[in-house]
Amino acid sequence: MVYEFNSKLLKRVQITKDIATFQFLTPKEFTFKAGQFLLLSINGEQKPYSISSSPHEKEIVEITVKKVGHFSGEIFDLEVGSNVQIKAPFGVMIFNEQKKHSNVFISGGSGIGPFIGFIRYIRYLRLKNKLHLFYSARTPTEIEGVSRVLGEPTENENYYLHVTRPYLEPEKHWKGLTGRITMDEIKEKVSDYIYAHYYIVGPNGMVEGFNKLLSENKVNKNNIHIERWG
Ligand SMILES: Cc1cc2nc3c(=O)[nH]c(=O)nc-3n(C[C@H](O)[C@H](O)[C@H](O)COP(=O)(O)OP(=O)(O)OC[C@H]3O[C@@H](n4cnc5c(N)ncnc54)[C@H](O)[C@@H]3O)c2cc1C
């Protein structure tokens, strides 16, 4: 069922300089599945945003937004208490609660949003299968912001955090992984990579690139779940 309701901004949490999570009020009966997105309307204009809260958190819904242009700028300009309209849920990149194989999340930048929700949901469900997050950002500062929001990985969780352009902040002396996420790295880290479930979020090029790579490496199409952001 799709719900349409007036809502207001309850809270904003800054993750990096230009990425923040925005929490909105929902009616009691509102439900969604982990991985779905909502349509946010402000002043008659509407855009889609992946939900980054977990379905078990009631009467609120969160989105994680990168400030890149006109509409995302309007979201950043909202004061706590501002009125917005929400229509939701939509989308088919729904988290599969399978308990056997690894779950692999791949994204960059603001594409971390849905995975913040997945990780909270997995912790709530106490799923014991392995979770591998491959995430890339431009700078160590962005990685630090995301790590803070995700919290320390638990014993079943592995985070592989890549900085793609560490030279922009040489003072940070980044010692972690650099460059783009590769298939070789996925194969090395995910022992059951052929049977794992993959969730890929981001721009078309990145999503299609991984979709093709995974298929070429014998991953079953039914185990590849994608959300294209255009
Ligand atoms: C199903 C779906 C889910 C989405 N979920 C999210 C989400 O959870 N968080 C989110 O921030 N955006 C998300 N988007 C993108 C969002 O709907 C807007 O397109 C985005 O906020 C840009 O709108 P704008 O008017 O601010 O900028 P525009 O003027 O439309 O775009 C400005 C420039 O920024 C680029 N751009 C657009 N989005 C991003 C981005 N996220 N990171 C880097 N560059 C970008 C555009 O290609 C363009 O070059 C989603 C899109 C879809 C289709």
The ligand as an ORCA input file, in Angstrom:
! r2SCAN-3c Opt
* xyz 0 1
  C      15.136      5.824     -6.598
  C      16.040      6.995     -6.239
  C      16.499      7.121     -4.951
  C      17.334      8.201     -4.607
  N      17.802      8.276     -3.335
  C      18.634      9.296     -2.999
  C      19.157      9.377     -1.653
  O      18.849      8.540     -0.776
  N      20.005     10.410     -1.376
  C      20.357     11.362     -2.315
  O      21.123     12.284     -1.974
  N      19.875     11.302     -3.582
  C      19.017     10.315     -3.941
  N      18.494     10.277     -5.206
  C      18.741     11.426     -6.099
  C      17.696     12.539     -5.791
  O      16.399     12.133     -6.176
  C      17.989     13.883     -6.529
  O      18.149     13.612     -7.886
  C      19.220     14.565     -5.953
  O      18.976     15.004     -4.619
  C      19.654     15.778     -6.812
  O      18.619     16.704     -6.939
  P      18.949     18.272     -6.986
  O      17.743     19.007     -7.519
  O      19.505     18.734     -5.679
  O      20.164     18.391     -8.019
  P      20.148     18.340     -9.608
  O      20.167     19.750    -10.117
  O      19.065     17.437    -10.098
  O      21.554     17.621     -9.856
  C      22.786     18.313     -9.690
  C      23.950     17.378    -10.074
  O      24.215     16.445     -9.033
  C      24.250     15.092     -9.524
  N      23.704     14.214     -8.455
  C      22.395     13.876     -8.240
  N      22.280     13.103     -7.129
  C      23.533     12.944     -6.624
  C      24.066     12.263     -5.507
  N      23.281     11.588     -4.651
  N      25.430     12.335     -5.288
  C      26.232     13.031     -6.135
  N      25.783     13.691     -7.227
  C      24.452     13.663     -7.469
  C      23.389     15.153    -10.776
  O      23.759     14.110    -11.674
  C      23.718     16.538    -11.331
  O      24.915     16.517    -12.063
  C      17.688      9.190     -5.585
  C      17.207      9.050     -6.896
  C      16.415      7.970     -7.228
  C      15.935      7.830     -8.663
*
